[in-house]
C-alpha cells in the first residue's frame, strides 16, 4: 500500500509541476517536495493577492490548473476513504490544527495556546510539524536551541514558547513515532496537518482568517483554497481568527501590546512608546498585512517590508541606513536573532480564546476510544 501511496503522490506532483511549467506559471528552477506552494504560481505576490482576495479574475490557465489540482486532491482523499492508501493510528490521541487556505491564519499561536491549555488540564502534549522553511531530510527532534534553517521557523518558535517535546519531518507519522519513542507524551498536536490524511486523527481544528475568509472561493492556484470551502463544515471545531465569528465558529484574537529587543539581554517596551516616530516593520509571514495593521492600530507610523512566508532572512533584509527602529514578528525574530542589530525588536502575540473551547477539547480527548 505504501508503494501505491508514494506513486500516486509522486505522479500527482509531476503532473501538476509539468502543467505549471508548460503554462509558465512557475520558473523552471522552482522545485520543492510536495504539491507546489501557492507563492510560486504567480511570481508577482501582489497580483496573486489581488486574484485571491480582490476583484481580479484568475486567468484561464489558472482555472485549468485549479481543475487539475482539485481532481488530484479528490483522488488522493478518495484513495484514503476506500482504504487503498492507509491511515496510521498512533497509540495516543491526535489533535490536528490547520486550515484549508494557503497562507497564514494563526495556526501557530493557536497551537501554542493549545499546548499550554492541555498542559494545565493534566495532559503531556507533544507537537509534530512538517518543518516548513527548514531543510531537515529526516524526522528529528526540535528544542529551543535548534537551528530554524534546519528545523523550520514555526517549530522553533513553538519549542521556545512552550518547551513541549517537538519533532519535525516531511513524514509526519515518522516524526510522531520518533517523538513518542523519545518523550513522555500522551496527546499529540499536529501543526498544519489537515491535508496530511495518512495521519489518523481524533480531533480536527480548522483555523479561518476572519477578515479574508476563503477569498474568491477557488482552489489553488486560481484561489487560496487547498480544499473546497465546503470541507470547513466537516470539522469538529472551527476557529475564527479576527473579524466576526460566524455560526458555530470559536472566536480568537491575537493580543500583543509590547516589543522585545533582540539584544543579548532582552528589554521590553510597550508598543505605544514607539509612537511619534517612523519605524520599519518587517514581516515574512503568510499575511504580512495583519502585522502591519496591528502596529498601526497601536498608533505607530510604519514603513512596510513584506517578505514571502518562511523567508530565509539575511542581515541586509533588516539593515537600514536611517537608524530607525525595526519591528518584526516573533516568527521572523527566530531567524534574525543571530545577526539583528540593537535597533531590532520583535512583537510577540498570544492567542486569546474562550476557556470553554479548551474544555471541549479536553472532554473529547477523555472519551473512550471507539
C-alpha positions as CSV (number, residue, x, y, z in Angstrom):
1,X,0.0,0.0,0.0
2,X,2.9,2.4,0.7
3,X,4.1,1.9,-2.8
4,X,0.7,2.8,-4.2
5,X,0.6,5.9,-1.9
6,X,4.1,7.1,-2.9
7,X,3.4,6.5,-6.6
8,X,0.1,8.5,-6.5
9,X,1.7,11.4,-4.7
10,X,4.8,11.4,-6.9
11,X,2.8,11.3,-10.2
12,X,0.5,14.0,-8.9
13,X,3.4,16.3,-8.1
14,X,5.0,15.6,-11.5
15,X,1.7,16.2,-13.4
16,X,0.9,19.5,-11.6
17,X,4.5,20.7,-12.0
18,X,4.6,19.8,-15.7
19,X,1.3,21.8,-16.3
20,X,2.6,24.8,-14.4
21,X,5.9,24.8,-16.3
22,X,4.1,24.4,-19.6
23,X,1.9,27.4,-18.7
24,X,5.0,29.3,-17.5
25,X,3.3,29.8,-14.2
26,X,6.4,28.9,-12.3
27,X,10.1,29.4,-13.0
28,X,11.9,26.4,-14.4
29,X,14.1,26.1,-11.3
30,X,11.3,26.0,-8.8
31,X,11.2,22.5,-7.3
32,X,10.1,21.6,-3.9
33,X,8.8,18.4,-2.4
34,X,5.0,18.0,-2.2
35,X,2.4,20.0,-4.2
36,X,3.8,23.2,-5.3
37,X,3.2,26.1,-2.9
38,X,0.9,28.9,-4.0
39,X,3.6,31.6,-3.7
40,X,5.4,30.2,-6.8
41,X,2.3,30.0,-9.0
42,X,2.4,33.8,-9.8
43,X,5.8,35.5,-9.3
44,X,4.1,38.8,-8.5
45,X,2.9,38.5,-5.0
46,X,0.6,41.5,-5.2
47,X,-1.1,40.1,-8.3
48,X,-1.6,36.9,-6.5
49,X,-3.3,38.6,-3.6
50,X,-5.5,40.7,-6.0
51,X,-6.7,37.5,-7.7
52,X,-7.3,35.6,-4.5
53,X,-8.8,38.3,-2.3
54,X,-9.5,41.2,-4.7
55,X,-11.6,41.7,-7.8
56,X,-9.2,40.5,-10.4
57,X,-10.3,37.3,-12.1
58,X,-8.0,34.3,-12.5
59,X,-6.7,33.7,-16.0
60,X,-8.0,30.7,-18.0
61,X,-4.7,28.8,-17.4
62,X,-5.0,29.2,-13.7
63,X,-8.6,27.9,-13.8
64,X,-7.4,24.9,-15.8
65,X,-4.6,24.2,-13.3
66,X,-7.1,24.6,-10.4
67,X,-9.3,22.0,-12.0
68,X,-6.3,19.6,-12.3
69,X,-5.3,20.3,-8.7
70,X,-8.9,19.7,-7.5
71,X,-9.0,16.4,-9.3
72,X,-5.8,15.3,-7.7
73,X,-7.0,16.3,-4.2
74,X,-10.2,14.4,-4.7
75,X,-8.4,11.3,-6.0
76,X,-6.0,11.3,-3.1
77,X,-8.7,11.7,-0.5
78,X,-10.9,9.0,-2.2
79,X,-8.0,6.5,-2.1
80,X,-7.7,7.1,1.7
81,X,-11.5,6.7,2.1
82,X,-11.7,3.4,0.3
83,X,-8.5,2.0,2.0
84,X,-6.2,1.9,-0.9
85,X,-4.0,4.4,0.9
86,X,-3.9,3.5,4.6
87,X,-4.2,5.9,7.5
88,X,-1.9,5.2,10.5
89,X,-3.4,5.2,14.0
90,X,-1.0,6.2,16.8
91,X,-1.3,4.9,20.4
92,X,-2.1,8.4,21.7
93,X,-4.9,10.7,20.7
94,X,-4.1,13.2,17.9
95,X,-5.3,16.8,17.5
96,X,-4.7,18.3,14.1
97,X,-4.6,22.1,13.8
98,X,-4.7,23.5,10.3
99,X,-6.5,25.4,7.6
100,X,-7.9,25.0,4.1
101,X,-6.4,28.1,2.7
102,X,-2.8,28.8,1.7
103,X,-1.0,31.4,3.8
104,X,-1.2,32.3,7.5
105,X,-4.4,32.2,9.5
106,X,-2.9,32.0,13.0
107,X,-2.3,28.2,13.4
108,X,1.0,28.6,15.3
109,X,-0.4,30.9,18.0
110,X,-3.3,28.6,18.4
111,X,-1.0,25.6,18.6
112,X,1.0,27.3,21.4
113,X,-2.2,28.2,23.3
114,X,-3.5,24.6,22.9
115,X,-0.2,23.1,24.3
116,X,-0.5,25.4,27.3
117,X,-4.2,24.7,27.9
118,X,-3.9,20.9,27.7
119,X,-0.9,21.0,30.0
120,X,-2.9,23.0,32.5
121,X,-5.6,20.3,32.3
122,X,-3.1,17.5,33.2
123,X,-2.0,16.3,29.7
124,X,1.5,15.9,28.4
125,X,1.3,17.3,24.9
126,X,3.8,16.9,22.2
127,X,3.9,18.6,18.7
128,X,4.7,17.3,15.3
129,X,5.2,19.6,12.3
130,X,6.3,19.5,8.7
131,X,9.0,22.0,9.4
132,X,8.4,24.4,6.5
133,X,11.3,26.8,5.9
134,X,13.8,24.2,7.1
135,X,15.8,21.6,5.2
136,X,15.7,18.6,7.6
137,X,15.6,15.5,5.4
138,X,14.7,13.0,8.1
139,X,12.5,13.2,11.2
140,X,14.3,14.9,14.1
141,X,13.6,16.4,17.5
142,X,13.4,20.2,17.9
143,X,14.1,22.2,21.0
144,X,14.7,25.8,22.0
145,X,18.3,25.7,20.6
146,X,17.5,24.2,17.2
147,X,18.5,26.0,14.0
148,X,15.4,27.3,12.2
149,X,17.3,26.9,8.9
150,X,17.1,23.1,9.5
151,X,14.0,22.6,11.7
152,X,11.9,25.4,10.3
153,X,10.8,28.8,11.9
154,X,7.4,27.8,13.3
155,X,8.6,24.6,15.0
156,X,11.5,26.6,16.6
157,X,9.0,29.2,17.8
158,X,6.7,26.6,19.3
159,X,9.6,24.9,21.0
160,X,10.9,28.1,22.5
161,X,7.4,29.4,23.6
162,X,6.2,26.1,25.2
163,X,9.2,23.9,25.9
164,X,7.0,21.0,24.7
165,X,8.5,17.9,23.1
166,X,8.5,18.5,19.3
167,X,9.6,16.7,16.2
168,X,9.6,17.7,12.5
169,X,9.6,15.6,9.4
170,X,8.1,15.5,5.9
171,X,6.6,12.2,7.0
172,X,4.5,13.3,10.0
173,X,3.8,9.7,11.0
174,X,7.6,9.0,11.3
175,X,8.1,12.3,13.2
176,X,5.3,11.3,15.6
177,X,6.7,7.9,16.2
178,X,10.1,9.4,16.9
179,X,8.5,11.8,19.4
180,X,6.6,9.0,21.1
181,X,9.8,6.9,21.4
182,X,11.9,9.7,22.9
183,X,9.5,11.7,25.1
184,X,6.7,11.3,27.7
185,X,3.7,12.4,25.5
186,X,0.1,11.3,26.0
187,X,-1.5,13.6,23.3
188,X,-0.1,14.7,20.0
189,X,-0.8,18.1,18.3
190,X,-0.1,18.1,14.6
191,X,0.6,21.7,13.4
192,X,-0.7,22.4,9.9
193,X,-1.7,18.8,9.3
194,X,-5.3,18.8,7.9
195,X,-4.2,17.7,4.5
196,X,-1.8,15.0,5.8
197,X,-4.5,12.4,5.6
198,X,-2.1,9.5,6.3
199,X,-2.0,10.5,10.0
200,X,-5.3,9.4,11.6
201,X,-6.7,12.0,14.0
202,X,-9.2,12.2,16.8
203,X,-9.9,16.0,16.6
204,X,-9.6,18.4,13.7
205,X,-9.4,22.2,14.3
206,X,-9.7,24.4,11.3
207,X,-8.4,28.0,11.7
208,X,-10.1,30.6,9.5
209,X,-8.9,34.1,8.7
210,X,-11.9,36.1,9.9
211,X,-11.1,39.0,7.6
212,X,-10.2,37.3,4.4
213,X,-12.3,34.1,4.9
214,X,-11.9,31.9,1.8
215,X,-11.1,34.6,-0.7
216,X,-12.6,34.1,-4.1
217,X,-13.6,30.6,-3.2
218,X,-11.4,28.9,-5.8
219,X,-8.9,26.2,-5.5
220,X,-5.1,26.6,-5.9
221,X,-3.7,28.2,-7.9
222,X,-6.7,30.2,-9.1
223,X,-7.7,30.9,-5.5
224,X,-6.3,30.3,-2.0
225,X,-8.1,27.1,-1.2
226,X,-6.3,23.8,-0.5
227,X,-9.6,22.1,-0.4
228,X,-13.1,23.2,-1.3
229,X,-14.7,25.6,1.2
230,X,-17.5,23.0,1.9
231,X,-14.9,21.0,3.7
232,X,-14.9,23.5,6.6
233,X,-18.3,22.4,7.7
234,X,-17.0,18.9,8.4
235,X,-14.6,19.9,11.1
236,X,-15.4,19.4,14.8
237,X,-14.0,22.8,15.7
238,X,-13.7,25.9,13.5
239,X,-11.7,28.8,15.0
240,X,-12.2,32.3,13.5
241,X,-9.1,34.5,13.9
242,X,-10.2,38.1,13.9
243,X,-13.2,39.5,12.2
244,X,-16.7,38.3,13.2
245,X,-17.1,34.7,14.1
246,X,-20.0,33.0,12.2
247,X,-22.3,30.2,13.2
248,X,-20.6,27.6,15.4
249,X,-17.2,29.3,15.0
250,X,-15.0,29.9,18.0
251,X,-13.6,33.5,18.2
252,X,-9.9,34.0,18.5
253,X,-7.9,37.2,18.8
254,X,-4.2,37.8,18.7
255,X,-3.1,40.1,21.5
256,X,0.3,41.8,21.6
257,X,1.0,45.2,23.1
258,X,4.7,45.2,23.7
259,X,8.0,44.8,21.8
260,X,11.0,42.8,22.9
261,X,14.6,43.7,21.9
262,X,16.7,41.1,20.2
263,X,19.7,42.2,22.3
264,X,21.6,39.6,24.4
265,X,19.7,40.9,27.4
266,X,16.1,41.4,26.2
267,X,14.4,44.7,27.0
268,X,10.6,45.0,26.9
269,X,8.8,48.2,25.8
270,X,5.1,49.0,25.3
271,X,4.3,49.5,21.6
272,X,2.9,52.9,22.4
273,X,6.4,54.0,23.3
274,X,7.4,53.8,19.7
275,X,4.7,56.3,18.6
276,X,5.8,59.7,17.4
277,X,8.5,58.4,15.0
278,X,8.6,56.3,11.9
279,X,9.8,52.8,12.1
280,X,10.5,49.8,9.8
281,X,8.0,46.9,10.0
282,X,9.4,43.6,8.7
283,X,7.1,40.5,8.2
284,X,7.9,37.2,6.4
285,X,4.6,35.5,7.3
286,X,1.5,34.3,5.4
287,X,-0.4,37.5,5.8
288,X,2.1,40.4,6.5
289,X,-0.8,43.0,6.3
290,X,-2.1,41.6,9.6
291,X,1.1,42.5,11.4
292,X,1.3,46.0,9.8
293,X,-2.3,46.7,10.7
294,X,-1.6,45.6,14.3
295,X,1.2,48.2,14.6
296,X,-0.9,50.9,13.0
297,X,-3.7,50.1,15.4
298,X,-1.2,50.8,18.2
299,X,-0.6,54.3,16.7
300,X,2.7,53.5,15.0
301,X,3.9,55.0,11.8
302,X,5.3,52.1,9.8
303,X,7.4,51.6,6.7
304,X,6.3,48.2,5.4
305,X,8.8,45.5,4.3
306,X,6.8,42.4,3.4
307,X,8.5,39.1,2.5
308,X,7.1,35.7,1.5
309,X,6.2,33.2,4.2
310,X,9.2,31.3,5.7
311,X,11.6,33.8,4.0
312,X,15.3,32.9,4.7
313,X,16.4,36.3,6.2
314,X,19.9,37.7,5.8
315,X,21.3,40.7,7.6
316,X,20.7,43.0,4.7
317,X,17.0,42.4,4.9
318,X,16.7,44.2,8.3
319,X,19.6,46.7,7.9
320,X,18.5,50.3,7.2
321,X,20.7,53.4,7.0
322,X,18.3,55.8,8.8
323,X,18.8,54.3,12.3
324,X,15.0,53.9,12.8
325,X,13.7,51.1,15.0
326,X,12.9,47.8,13.2
327,X,9.9,45.8,14.4
328,X,9.3,42.2,13.3
329,X,7.1,39.3,14.1
330,X,8.3,36.7,16.7
331,X,8.4,34.1,14.0
332,X,10.9,36.2,11.9
333,X,12.9,37.0,15.0
334,X,13.7,33.3,15.4
335,X,15.6,33.5,12.1
336,X,17.1,37.0,12.6
337,X,18.4,36.8,16.2
338,X,21.9,35.8,15.1
339,X,22.6,39.0,13.2
340,X,20.0,41.5,14.4
341,X,21.3,44.9,15.5
342,X,20.5,47.0,18.5
343,X,17.6,48.7,16.8
344,X,15.7,45.4,16.2
345,X,12.7,44.3,18.2
346,X,10.0,41.7,17.8
347,X,6.3,41.8,18.8
348,X,5.1,38.6,20.5
349,X,1.4,37.8,20.2
350,X,-0.8,35.4,22.2
351,X,-4.0,33.7,21.1
352,X,-7.0,34.5,23.2
353,X,-9.9,32.0,23.1
354,X,-12.8,31.1,25.3
355,X,-11.9,28.6,28.0
356,X,-15.0,26.6,27.0
357,X,-13.2,25.8,23.8
358,X,-10.3,24.2,25.6
359,X,-12.6,22.4,28.0
360,X,-14.5,20.9,25.0
361,X,-11.2,19.7,23.5
362,X,-10.2,18.2,26.9
363,X,-13.6,16.5,27.3
364,X,-13.5,14.9,23.8
365,X,-9.9,13.6,24.4
366,X,-11.0,11.8,27.5
367,X,-13.8,9.9,25.8
368,X,-13.1,6.2,25.5
369,X,-11.7,5.2,22.1
370,X,-14.4,4.0,19.7
